[in-house]
């Protein structure tokens, strides 16, 4: 899904996020978004960033592992 949440207000983002969580029990979703509320439903976050050599590099973050990092505690 590509930015399907772009026009949603906060209340509807919360509903959308809850539906994603419920449906993701049996289905995998790939969602392209800039919305923080939608990102909160993600089990893995992927991004593309420019490296020091100006080449694109893919990064991935699993929120539950990121939160457990000692420097964040």
PDB file of N, CA, C and O in Angstrom:
ATOM      1  N   UNK A   1       0.847  -1.159   0.000  1.00  0.00           N
ATOM      2  CA  UNK A   1       0.000   0.000   0.000  1.00  0.00           C
ATOM      3  C   UNK A   1       0.899   1.230   0.000  1.00  0.00           C
ATOM      4  O   UNK A   1       1.824   1.329   0.807  1.00  0.00           O
ATOM      5  N   UNK A   2       0.633   2.143  -0.885  1.00  0.00           N
ATOM      6  CA  UNK A   2       1.474   3.327  -1.030  1.00  0.00           C
ATOM      7  C   UNK A   2       0.742   4.562  -0.523  1.00  0.00           C
ATOM      8  O   UNK A   2      -0.138   5.094  -1.199  1.00  0.00           O
ATOM      9  N   UNK A   3       1.108   5.010   0.660  1.00  0.00           N
ATOM     10  CA  UNK A   3       0.585   6.209   1.296  1.00  0.00           C
ATOM     11  C   UNK A   3      -0.944   6.269   1.326  1.00  0.00           C
ATOM     12  O   UNK A   3      -1.536   7.328   1.115  1.00  0.00           O
ATOM     13  N   UNK A   4      -1.571   5.130   1.589  1.00  0.00           N
ATOM     14  CA  UNK A   4      -3.033   5.086   1.672  1.00  0.00           C
ATOM     15  C   UNK A   4      -3.556   5.855   2.882  1.00  0.00           C
ATOM     16  O   UNK A   4      -4.751   6.142   2.961  1.00  0.00           O
ATOM     17  N   UNK A   5      -2.691   6.186   3.809  1.00  0.00           N
ATOM     18  CA  UNK A   5      -3.071   6.890   5.025  1.00  0.00           C
ATOM     19  C   UNK A   5      -2.840   8.397   4.950  1.00  0.00           C
ATOM     20  O   UNK A   5      -3.072   9.100   5.934  1.00  0.00           O
ATOM     21  N   UNK A   6      -2.396   8.898   3.824  1.00  0.00           N
ATOM     22  CA  UNK A   6      -1.982  10.298   3.710  1.00  0.00           C
ATOM     23  C   UNK A   6      -3.087  11.289   4.066  1.00  0.00           C
ATOM     24  O   UNK A   6      -2.798  12.328   4.659  1.00  0.00           O
ATOM     25  N   UNK A   7      -4.314  11.007   3.730  1.00  0.00           N
ATOM     26  CA  UNK A   7      -5.410  11.957   3.961  1.00  0.00           C
ATOM     27  C   UNK A   7      -6.155  11.718   5.278  1.00  0.00           C
ATOM     28  O   UNK A   7      -7.144  12.395   5.556  1.00  0.00           O
ATOM     29  N   UNK A   8      -5.696  10.775   6.079  1.00  0.00           N
ATOM     30  CA  UNK A   8      -6.423  10.428   7.308  1.00  0.00           C
ATOM     31  C   UNK A   8      -6.049  11.354   8.458  1.00  0.00           C
ATOM     32  O   UNK A   8      -4.895  11.761   8.594  1.00  0.00           O
ATOM     33  N   UNK A   9      -7.044  11.682   9.285  1.00  0.00           N
ATOM     34  CA  UNK A   9      -6.776  12.441  10.502  1.00  0.00           C
ATOM     35  C   UNK A   9      -6.297  11.465  11.584  1.00  0.00           C
ATOM     36  O   UNK A   9      -6.247  10.256  11.362  1.00  0.00           O
ATOM     37  N   UNK A  10      -5.947  12.005  12.754  1.00  0.00           N
ATOM     38  CA  UNK A  10      -5.347  11.174  13.801  1.00  0.00           C
ATOM     39  C   UNK A  10      -6.266  10.043  14.259  1.00  0.00           C
ATOM     40  O   UNK A  10      -5.810   8.919  14.467  1.00  0.00           O
ATOM     41  N   UNK A  11      -7.556  10.335  14.416  1.00  0.00           N
ATOM     42  CA  UNK A  11      -8.497   9.288  14.867  1.00  0.00           C
ATOM     43  C   UNK A  11      -8.561   8.151  13.858  1.00  0.00           C
ATOM     44  O   UNK A  11      -8.592   6.981  14.238  1.00  0.00           O
ATOM     45  N   UNK A  12      -8.581   8.488  12.588  1.00  0.00           N
ATOM     46  CA  UNK A  12      -8.651   7.445  11.560  1.00  0.00           C
ATOM     47  C   UNK A  12      -7.318   6.748  11.365  1.00  0.00           C
ATOM     48  O   UNK A  12      -7.291   5.579  10.980  1.00  0.00           O
ATOM     49  N   UNK A  13      -6.223   7.425  11.616  1.00  0.00           N
ATOM     50  CA  UNK A  13      -4.911   6.752  11.604  1.00  0.00           C
ATOM     51  C   UNK A  13      -4.901   5.668  12.666  1.00  0.00           C
ATOM     52  O   UNK A  13      -4.412   4.564  12.426  1.00  0.00           O
ATOM     53  N   UNK A  14      -5.435   5.976  13.835  1.00  0.00           N
ATOM     54  CA  UNK A  14      -5.481   4.975  14.913  1.00  0.00           C
ATOM     55  C   UNK A  14      -6.325   3.771  14.504  1.00  0.00           C
ATOM     56  O   UNK A  14      -5.952   2.632  14.781  1.00  0.00           O
ATOM     57  N   UNK A  15      -7.450   4.012  13.852  1.00  0.00           N
ATOM     58  CA  UNK A  15      -8.290   2.909  13.377  1.00  0.00           C
ATOM     59  C   UNK A  15      -7.564   2.091  12.313  1.00  0.00           C
ATOM     60  O   UNK A  15      -7.587   0.861  12.329  1.00  0.00           O
ATOM     61  N   UNK A  16      -6.920   2.801  11.390  1.00  0.00           N
ATOM     62  CA  UNK A  16      -6.164   2.137  10.323  1.00  0.00           C
ATOM     63  C   UNK A  16      -5.050   1.270  10.913  1.00  0.00           C
ATOM     64  O   UNK A  16      -4.865   0.123  10.506  1.00  0.00           O
ATOM     65  N   UNK A  17      -4.317   1.821  11.866  1.00  0.00           N
ATOM     66  CA  UNK A  17      -3.228   1.082  12.516  1.00  0.00           C
ATOM     67  C   UNK A  17      -3.769  -0.159  13.222  1.00  0.00           C
ATOM     68  O   UNK A  17      -3.169  -1.231  13.137  1.00  0.00           O
ATOM     69  N   UNK A  18      -4.898  -0.019  13.917  1.00  0.00           N
ATOM     70  CA  UNK A  18      -5.491  -1.169  14.607  1.00  0.00           C
ATOM     71  C   UNK A  18      -5.907  -2.254  13.613  1.00  0.00           C
ATOM     72  O   UNK A  18      -5.723  -3.442  13.875  1.00  0.00           O
ATOM     73  N   UNK A  19      -6.463  -1.847  12.478  1.00  0.00           N
ATOM     74  CA  UNK A  19      -6.854  -2.812  11.446  1.00  0.00           C
ATOM     75  C   UNK A  19      -5.619  -3.501  10.856  1.00  0.00           C
ATOM     76  O   UNK A  19      -5.638  -4.710  10.626  1.00  0.00           O
ATOM     77  N   UNK A  20      -4.560  -2.750  10.613  1.00  0.00           N
ATOM     78  CA  UNK A  20      -3.326  -3.367  10.106  1.00  0.00           C
ATOM     79  C   UNK A  20      -2.812  -4.422  11.070  1.00  0.00           C
ATOM     80  O   UNK A  20      -2.444  -5.522  10.658  1.00  0.00           O
ATOM     81  N   UNK A  21      -2.787  -4.085  12.349  1.00  0.00           N
ATOM     82  CA  UNK A  21      -2.307  -5.048  13.357  1.00  0.00           C
ATOM     83  C   UNK A  21      -3.169  -6.310  13.362  1.00  0.00           C
ATOM     84  O   UNK A  21      -2.652  -7.425  13.413  1.00  0.00           O
ATOM     85  N   UNK A  22      -4.476  -6.123  13.310  1.00  0.00           N
ATOM     86  CA  UNK A  22      -5.376  -7.277  13.340  1.00  0.00           C
ATOM     87  C   UNK A  22      -5.223  -8.137  12.086  1.00  0.00           C
ATOM     88  O   UNK A  22      -5.118  -9.360  12.180  1.00  0.00           O
ATOM     89  N   UNK A  23      -5.210  -7.510  10.929  1.00  0.00           N
ATOM     90  CA  UNK A  23      -5.111  -8.260   9.670  1.00  0.00           C
ATOM     91  C   UNK A  23      -3.723  -8.862   9.459  1.00  0.00           C
ATOM     92  O   UNK A  23      -3.587  -9.850   8.738  1.00  0.00           O
ATOM     93  N   UNK A  24      -2.698  -8.286  10.072  1.00  0.00           N
ATOM     94  CA  UNK A  24      -1.341  -8.790   9.864  1.00  0.00           C
ATOM     95  C   UNK A  24      -1.079 -10.104  10.592  1.00  0.00           C
ATOM     96  O   UNK A  24      -0.012 -10.696  10.429  1.00  0.00           O
ATOM     97  N   UNK A  25      -2.027 -10.561  11.383  1.00  0.00           N
ATOM     98  CA  UNK A  25      -1.896 -11.872  12.026  1.00  0.00           C
ATOM     99  C   UNK A  25      -1.820 -12.964  10.963  1.00  0.00           C
ATOM    100  O   UNK A  25      -1.090 -13.944  11.118  1.00  0.00           O
ATOM    101  N   UNK A  26      -2.580 -12.788   9.880  1.00  0.00           N
ATOM    102  CA  UNK A  26      -2.602 -13.807   8.834  1.00  0.00           C
ATOM    103  C   UNK A  26      -2.102 -13.341   7.485  1.00  0.00           C
ATOM    104  O   UNK A  26      -2.082 -14.122   6.533  1.00  0.00           O
ATOM    105  N   UNK A  27      -1.695 -12.075   7.380  1.00  0.00           N
ATOM    106  CA  UNK A  27      -1.290 -11.513   6.093  1.00  0.00           C
ATOM    107  C   UNK A  27      -0.108 -10.578   6.293  1.00  0.00           C
ATOM    108  O   UNK A  27      -0.033  -9.876   7.302  1.00  0.00           O
ATOM    109  N   UNK A  28       0.802 -10.565   5.351  1.00  0.00           N
ATOM    110  CA  UNK A  28       1.929  -9.636   5.397  1.00  0.00           C
ATOM    111  C   UNK A  28       1.584  -8.408   4.559  1.00  0.00           C
ATOM    112  O   UNK A  28       1.097  -8.529   3.435  1.00  0.00           O
ATOM    113  N   UNK A  29       1.838  -7.234   5.113  1.00  0.00           N
ATOM    114  CA  UNK A  29       1.594  -5.987   4.403  1.00  0.00           C
ATOM    115  C   UNK A  29       2.900  -5.237   4.216  1.00  0.00           C
ATOM    116  O   UNK A  29       3.770  -5.249   5.087  1.00  0.00           O
ATOM    117  N   UNK A  30       3.026  -4.590   3.080  1.00  0.00           N
ATOM    118  CA  UNK A  30       4.108  -3.644   2.848  1.00  0.00           C
ATOM    119  C   UNK A  30       3.433  -2.295   2.670  1.00  0.00           C
ATOM    120  O   UNK A  30       2.652  -2.095   1.739  1.00  0.00           O
ATOM    121  N   UNK A  31       3.739  -1.375   3.569  1.00  0.00           N
ATOM    122  CA  UNK A  31       3.100  -0.068   3.569  1.00  0.00           C
ATOM    123  C   UNK A  31       4.172   1.001   3.389  1.00  0.00           C
ATOM    124  O   UNK A  31       5.164   1.026   4.119  1.00  0.00           O
ATOM    125  N   UNK A  32       3.969   1.866   2.430  1.00  0.00           N
ATOM    126  CA  UNK A  32       4.848   3.009   2.232  1.00  0.00           C
ATOM    127  C   UNK A  32       4.139   4.195   2.874  1.00  0.00           C
ATOM    128  O   UNK A  32       3.017   4.532   2.496  1.00  0.00           O
ATOM    129  N   UNK A  33       4.797   4.830   3.852  1.00  0.00           N
ATOM    130  CA  UNK A  33       4.139   5.906   4.591  1.00  0.00           C
ATOM    131  C   UNK A  33       5.163   6.869   5.169  1.00  0.00           C
ATOM    132  O   UNK A  33       6.337   6.539   5.338  1.00  0.00           O
ATOM    133  N   UNK A  34       4.684   8.064   5.466  1.00  0.00           N
ATOM    134  CA  UNK A  34       5.459   9.056   6.209  1.00  0.00           C
ATOM    135  C   UNK A  34       4.770   9.352   7.531  1.00  0.00           C
ATOM    136  O   UNK A  34       5.205  10.226   8.281  1.00  0.00           O
ATOM    137  N   UNK A  35       3.702   8.629   7.816  1.00  0.00           N
ATOM    138  CA  UNK A  35       2.885   8.904   8.985  1.00  0.00           C
ATOM    139  C   UNK A  35       3.404   8.129  10.198  1.00  0.00           C
ATOM    140  O   UNK A  35       3.490   6.901  10.171  1.00  0.00           O
ATOM    141  N   UNK A  36       3.745   8.849  11.244  1.00  0.00           N
ATOM    142  CA  UNK A  36       4.281   8.208  12.452  1.00  0.00           C
ATOM    143  C   UNK A  36       3.293   7.229  13.068  1.00  0.00           C
ATOM    144  O   UNK A  36       3.687   6.171  13.559  1.00  0.00           O
ATOM    145  N   UNK A  37       2.019   7.577  13.044  1.00  0.00           N
ATOM    146  CA  UNK A  37       1.002   6.695  13.614  1.00  0.00           C
ATOM    147  C   UNK A  37       0.955   5.349  12.918  1.00  0.00           C
ATOM    148  O   UNK A  37       0.800   4.317  13.571  1.00  0.00           O
ATOM    149  N   UNK A  38       1.087   5.347  11.612  1.00  0.00           N
ATOM    150  CA  UNK A  38       1.086   4.092  10.857  1.00  0.00           C
ATOM    151  C   UNK A  38       2.362   3.304  11.121  1.00  0.00           C
ATOM    152  O   UNK A  38       2.321   2.079  11.235  1.00  0.00           O
ATOM    153  N   UNK A  39       3.477   3.984  11.217  1.00  0.00           N
ATOM    154  CA  UNK A  39       4.765   3.324  11.473  1.00  0.00           C
ATOM    155  C   UNK A  39       4.726   2.561  12.799  1.00  0.00           C
ATOM    156  O   UNK A  39       5.409   1.547  12.949  1.00  0.00           O
ATOM    157  N   UNK A  40       3.941   3.036  13.751  1.00  0.00           N
ATOM    158  CA  UNK A  40       3.855   2.369  15.054  1.00  0.00           C
ATOM    159  C   UNK A  40       3.304   0.947  14.958  1.00  0.00           C
ATOM    160  O   UNK A  40       3.486   0.153  15.882  1.00  0.00           O
ATOM    161  N   UNK A  41       2.636   0.616  13.860  1.00  0.00           N
ATOM    162  CA  UNK A  41       2.097  -0.735  13.682  1.00  0.00           C
ATOM    163  C   UNK A  41       3.124  -1.686  13.077  1.00  0.00           C
ATOM    164  O   UNK A  41       2.878  -2.890  13.002  1.00  0.00           O
ATOM    165  N   UNK A  42       4.257  -1.170  12.651  1.00  0.00           N
ATOM    166  CA  UNK A  42       5.238  -1.977  11.916  1.00  0.00           C
ATOM    167  C   UNK A  42       5.988  -2.947  12.815  1.00  0.00           C
ATOM    168  O   UNK A  42       6.353  -2.622  13.945  1.00  0.00           O
ATOM    169  N   UNK A  43       6.209  -4.143  12.288  1.00  0.00           N
ATOM    170  CA  UNK A  43       7.073  -5.107  12.962  1.00  0.00           C
ATOM    171  C   UNK A  43       8.513  -4.932  12.503  1.00  0.00           C
ATOM    172  O   UNK A  43       9.447  -5.240  13.244  1.00  0.00           O
ATOM    173  N   UNK A  44       8.692  -4.444  11.294  1.00  0.00           N
ATOM    174  CA  UNK A  44      10.014  -4.113  10.756  1.00  0.00           C
ATOM    175  C   UNK A  44       9.871  -2.852   9.914  1.00  0.00           C
ATOM    176  O   UNK A  44       8.937  -2.727   9.121  1.00  0.00           O
ATOM    177  N   UNK A  45      10.797  -1.923  10.090  1.00  0.00           N
ATOM    178  CA  UNK A  45      10.790  -0.682   9.334  1.00  0.00           C
ATOM    179  C   UNK A  45      11.996  -0.702   8.401  1.00  0.00           C
ATOM    180  O   UNK A  45      13.126  -0.919   8.838  1.00  0.00           O
ATOM    181  N   UNK A  46      11.747  -0.474   7.121  1.00  0.00           N
ATOM    182  CA  UNK A  46      12.809  -0.419   6.130  1.00  0.00           C
ATOM    183  C   UNK A  46      12.926   1.012   5.619  1.00  0.00           C
ATOM    184  O   UNK A  46      11.928   1.721   5.491  1.00  0.00           O
ATOM    185  N   UNK A  47      14.124   1.415   5.336  1.00  0.00           N
ATOM    186  CA  UNK A  47      14.347   2.750   4.788  1.00  0.00           C
ATOM    187  C   UNK A  47      15.528   2.744   3.844  1.00  0.00           C
ATOM    188  O   UNK A  47      16.354   1.831   3.856  1.00  0.00           O
ATOM    189  N   UNK A  48      15.592   3.772   3.034  1.00  0.00           N
ATOM    190  CA  UNK A  48      16.714   3.962   2.125  1.00  0.00           C
ATOM    191  C   UNK A  48      17.398   5.252   2.542  1.00  0.00           C
ATOM    192  O   UNK A  48      16.745   6.281   2.717  1.00  0.00           O
ATOM    193  N   UNK A  49      18.703   5.195   2.700  1.00  0.00           N
ATOM    194  CA  UNK A  49      19.476   6.343   3.137  1.00  0.00           C
ATOM    195  C   UNK A  49      20.709   6.485   2.250  1.00  0.00           C
ATOM    196  O   UNK A  49      21.162   5.515   1.642  1.00  0.00           O
ATOM    197  N   UNK A  50      21.240   7.684   2.182  1.00  0.00           N
ATOM    198  CA  UNK A  50      22.456   7.894   1.396  1.00  0.00           C
ATOM    199  C   UNK A  50      23.664   7.658   2.290  1.00  0.00           C
ATOM    200  O   UNK A  50      23.781   8.253   3.361  1.00  0.00           O
ATOM    201  N   UNK A  51      24.548   6.796   1.848  1.00  0.00           N
ATOM    202  CA  UNK A  51      25.753   6.500   2.592  1.00  0.00           C
ATOM    203  C   UNK A  51      26.806   7.583   2.403  1.00  0.00           C
ATOM    204  O   UNK A  51      26.614   8.512   1.619  1.00  0.00           O
ATOM    205  N   UNK A  52      27.901   7.465   3.110  1.00  0.00           N
ATOM    206  CA  UNK A  52      28.977   8.455   3.024  1.00  0.00           C
ATOM    207  C   UNK A  52      29.597   8.519   1.632  1.00  0.00           C
ATOM    208  O   UNK A  52      30.214   9.521   1.271  1.00  0.00           O
ATOM    209  N   UNK A  53      29.435   7.452   0.848  1.00  0.00           N
ATOM    210  CA  UNK A  53      29.960   7.436  -0.516  1.00  0.00           C
ATOM    211  C   UNK A  53      28.911   7.885  -1.534  1.00  0.00           C
ATOM    212  O   UNK A  53      29.086   7.699  -2.738  1.00  0.00           O
ATOM    213  N   UNK A  54      27.833   8.470  -1.047  1.00  0.00           N
ATOM    214  CA  UNK A  54      26.715   8.976  -1.864  1.00  0.00           C
ATOM    215  C   UNK A  54      25.920   7.879  -2.564  1.00  0.00           C
ATOM    216  O   UNK A  54      25.112   8.172  -3.444  1.00  0.00           O
ATOM    217  N   UNK A  55      26.135   6.640  -2.191  1.00  0.00           N
ATOM    218  CA  UNK A  55      25.354   5.530  -2.737  1.00  0.00           C
ATOM    219  C   UNK A  55      24.198   5.233  -1.787  1.00  0.00           C
ATOM    220  O   UNK A  55      24.326   5.386  -0.572  1.00  0.00           O
ATOM    221  N   UNK A  56      23.088   4.813  -2.344  1.00  0.00           N
ATOM    222  CA  UNK A  56      21.929   4.454  -1.528  1.00  0.00           C
ATOM    223  C   UNK A  56      22.226   3.179  -0.760  1.00  0.00           C
ATOM    224  O   UNK A  56      22.877   2.266  -1.267  1.00  0.00           O
ATOM    225  N   UNK A  57      21.741   3.134   0.460  1.00  0.00           N
ATOM    226  CA  UNK A  57      21.878   1.915   1.244  1.00  0.00           C
ATOM    227  C   UNK A  57      20.555   1.655   1.954  1.00  0.00           C
ATOM    228  O   UNK A  57      19.893   2.578   2.429  1.00  0.00           O
ATOM    229  N   UNK A  58      20.189   0.388   2.015  1.00  0.00           N
ATOM    230  CA  UNK A  58      18.954  -0.015   2.684  1.00  0.00           C
ATOM    231  C   UNK A  58      19.246  -0.260   4.156  1.00  0.00           C
ATOM    232  O   UNK A  58      20.278  -0.832   4.507  1.00  0.00           O
ATOM    233  N   UNK A  59      18.336   0.173   5.008  1.00  0.00           N
ATOM    234  CA  UNK A  59      18.448  -0.085   6.441  1.00  0.00           C
ATOM    235  C   UNK A  59      17.147  -0.728   6.908  1.00  0.00           C
ATOM    236  O   UNK A  59      16.088  -0.501   6.322  1.00  0.00           O
ATOM    237  N   UNK A  60      17.231  -1.524   7.956  1.00  0.00           N
ATOM    238  CA  UNK A  60      16.015  -2.096   8.544  1.00  0.00           C
ATOM    239  C   UNK A  60      16.128  -2.030  10.059  1.00  0.00           C
ATOM    240  O   UNK A  60      17.206  -2.182  10.634  1.00  0.00           O
ATOM    241  N   UNK A  61      14.999  -1.802  10.675  1.00  0.00           N
ATOM    242  CA  UNK A  61      14.925  -1.689  12.128  1.00  0.00           C
ATOM    243  C   UNK A  61      13.733  -2.495  12.608  1.00  0.00           C
ATOM    244  O   UNK A  61      12.630  -2.366  12.078  1.00  0.00           O
ATOM    245  N   UNK A  62      13.959  -3.319  13.603  1.00  0.00           N
ATOM    246  CA  UNK A  62      12.861  -4.006  14.290  1.00  0.00           C
ATOM    247  C   UNK A  62      12.632  -3.199  15.571  1.00  0.00           C
ATOM    248  O   UNK A  62      13.489  -3.191  16.455  1.00  0.00           O
ATOM    249  N   UNK A  63      11.485  -2.523  15.677  1.00  0.00           N
ATOM    250  CA  UNK A  63      11.261  -1.617  16.812  1.00  0.00           C
ATOM    251  C   UNK A  63      11.497  -2.245  18.181  1.00  0.00           C
ATOM    252  O   UNK A  63      12.052  -1.590  19.065  1.00  0.00           O
ATOM    253  N   UNK A  64      11.093  -3.491  18.377  1.00  0.00           N
ATOM    254  CA  UNK A  64      11.270  -4.098  19.702  1.00  0.00           C
ATOM    255  C   UNK A  64      12.746  -4.289  20.042  1.00  0.00           C
ATOM    256  O   UNK A  64      13.109  -4.223  21.216  1.00  0.00           O
ATOM    257  N   UNK A  65      13.602  -4.523  19.058  1.00  0.00           N
ATOM    258  CA  UNK A  65      15.044  -4.648  19.299  1.00  0.00           C
ATOM    259  C   UNK A  65      15.682  -3.281  19.493  1.00  0.00           C
ATOM    260  O   UNK A  65      16.585  -3.130  20.316  1.00  0.00           O
ATOM    261  N   UNK A  66      15.222  -2.290  18.749  1.00  0.00           N
ATOM    262  CA  UNK A  66      15.762  -0.938  18.841  1.00  0.00           C
ATOM    263  C   UNK A  66      15.516  -0.350  20.225  1.00  0.00           C
ATOM    264  O   UNK A  66      16.397   0.286  20.802  1.00  0.00           O
ATOM    265  N   UNK A  67      14.321  -0.565  20.752  1.00  0.00           N
ATOM    266  CA  UNK A  67      13.958  -0.019  22.062  1.00  0.00           C
ATOM    267  C   UNK A  67      14.803  -0.635  23.173  1.00  0.00           C
ATOM    268  O   UNK A  67      15.050   0.011  24.191  1.00  0.00           O
ATOM    269  N   UNK A  68      15.247  -1.878  22.987  1.00  0.00           N
ATOM    270  CA  UNK A  68      16.022  -2.589  24.016  1.00  0.00           C
ATOM    271  C   UNK A  68      17.506  -2.201  24.014  1.00  0.00           C
ATOM    272  O   UNK A  68      18.250  -2.693  24.862  1.00  0.00           O
ATOM    273  N   UNK A  69      17.962  -1.347  23.104  1.00  0.00           N
ATOM    274  CA  UNK A  69      19.365  -0.968  23.049  1.00  0.00           C
ATOM    275  C   UNK A  69      19.769  -0.262  24.349  1.00  0.00           C
ATOM    276  O   UNK A  69      19.052   0.621  24.821  1.00  0.00           O
ATOM    277  N   UNK A  70      20.915  -0.646  24.930  1.00  0.00           N
ATOM    278  CA  UNK A  70      21.335  -0.093  26.237  1.00  0.00           C
ATOM    279  C   UNK A  70      21.471   1.431  26.234  1.00  0.00           C
ATOM    280  O   UNK A  70      21.148   2.073  27.234  1.00  0.00           O
ATOM    281  N   UNK A  71      21.942   2.024  25.129  1.00  0.00           N
ATOM    282  CA  UNK A  71      22.128   3.479  25.117  1.00  0.00           C
ATOM    283  C   UNK A  71      20.803   4.231  25.137  1.00  0.00           C
ATOM    284  O   UNK A  71      20.789   5.440  25.368  1.00  0.00           O
ATOM    285  N   UNK A  72      19.680   3.536  24.898  1.00  0.00           N
ATOM    286  CA  UNK A  72      18.380   4.177  24.939  1.00  0.00           C
ATOM    287  C   UNK A  72      17.738   4.051  26.317  1.00  0.00           C
ATOM    288  O   UNK A  72      16.738   4.713  26.597  1.00  0.00           O
ATOM    289  N   UNK A  73      18.296   3.216  27.170  1.00  0.00           N
ATOM    290  CA  UNK A  73      17.716   3.016  28.512  1.00  0.00           C
ATOM    291  C   UNK A  73      18.207   4.045  29.479  1.00  0.00           C
ATOM    292  O   UNK A  73      17.822   4.027  30.648  1.00  0.00           O
TER     293      UNK A  73
END
